[in-house]
Amino acid sequence: MPSAYMKSKLLRRSKVFWGSYDVWRPRLVFWAGAIAIGIISVAFAEFADWAQHAFHGLTESGRWGFLLPLLMTPAVFVLSAWLAIRFFPNAQGSGIPQAIAARKLQGAQDRARLLSLRLAFGKILLTVLGLFGGASIGREGPTVQVGASIMLQAARWGGMAQARGLILAGSAAGIAAAFNTPLAGIVFAIEEMSRTYESRANGLVLTAVILSGLAALGLSGNYTYFGTASVTASGARDFLLIVACGVGGGLLGAGFSVASLRLTRRIRRWTQPEPLKRMLMLAGGCGLVTAVIGVVSGGATFGTGYEQAHAAVGGEPLPFFFFLGKLLAGFAAMISGIPGGIFAPSLAIGAGLGSSLSSLLGTSIALGAVLGMAGYFAGTVQAPMTAFVIIMEMTGNHQGVIPLMAASMLGYVTARLISPEPLYHGLSRTFVAQSILLRRSSAGSESAAQ
């Protein structure tokens, strides 16, 4: 039997554990941050959908409405780039490279330059603005930066020291809430964000995904992003389609990745004498290219491409060269410097590629769409597990998981032969280098002042 002293000691420990404010404060702040990610992700999706519908409403109304993008889209690109440079530096692009870079940096000030509530607000605002102008961008990558920013702020408010793990958790929660794909959020955190398995962070990631997912489900209900597609490979042509989508998607994705990394580096050097003026010129030119492609395609390449990908998953063939137009429009948005992600446009490109290959081989359009998405996405970001898990969850296609895995691996292996550096990690190096240069510059200014 325990002594009275032992009972008293256990009681004191229990009171300290269950009743201590210092114990419960970080937990409550972390839980509140995860729930906030889910709520904000749903609101972000609603604003993004409204912006796209508003753009299509303007450009499809009236006799000459289809020519409006030739003026409107370049103007919106320039405005978005100017706002990002002037008020929200480091909000440009996808947002995933910023989150990866923040995990690599050690100082709190360096991380705050890439992840903050101010940047989260700017990211949402400017992504919605870009979609209102017809830019070929998505909201899913930006949701990662938003989620990581919220969780890093929660770490500051809650007095938590696990900044790297919390950035990982916020990023996973953002992906999970954006697509309603909890498994993909976890796999994305392990495979793409960290590139390693961190056992100490797995509890944070799982908890954040659960809470953000529950918040999103409570607001928008349970759904599959692209609807349900119960398709799988069953014959020789279907197996040939797997190879075609995997290898073709890998080649196309690697080409996009290599061109993006090389051109963005050249653009940084080109803009150095007059960065603001030249970036605005570039944004305007990219906006004009986007508008021309959109007008020529009958409006199909504007926006995220969700409607086209959804139609292909449902078995409706897409225009034969849709994937090329969407690829060029997405590339223009990528190098323009405006905030916006490549997740959703990449899935639309992959669906278009799969639809075209299916038409050539005489196989199922729906099967080609999901395999094309897997092959191209894996080739672009070089994250095969994330590719097949996210597409499986987005289409509810558990029946075709083996073909999805095969297409993803083929896309990944093909891309690695061409581009050894993954896109997001290559882009993250820029933000790491900029943070180091700013820190050294600040240190030099302080020493000179002393």
Secondary structure, DSSP 8 states (H G I E B T S, - for coil): ---HHHHHHHHHHHHHHHH-HHHHHHHHHHHHHHHHHHHHHHHHHHHHHHHHHHHHHHHTSSTTGGGTHHHHHHHHHHHHHHHHHHT-TT--B-SHHHHHHHHH---HHHHHHHS-HHHHHHHHHHHHHHHHTT-S-BSHHHHHHHHHHHHHHHHHHHT---HHHHHHHHHHHHHHHHHT-HHHHHHHIIIIIISS--TTTHHHHHHHHHHHHHHHHHHH-S--TT--------SHHHHHHHHHHHHHHHHHHHHHHHHHHHHHHHHHHHTSSSHHHHHHHHHHHHHHHHHHHHHHTTTTTSS--HHHHHHHHTT----TTHHHHHHHHHHHHHHHT-B-BSHHHHHHHHHHHHHHHHHHHT--HHHHHHHHHHHHHHHHH--HHHHHHHHHHHHT--TTHHHHHHHHHHHHHHHHHH-SS-HHHHHHHHHHHHHHHHHHHHHHHHHHH-
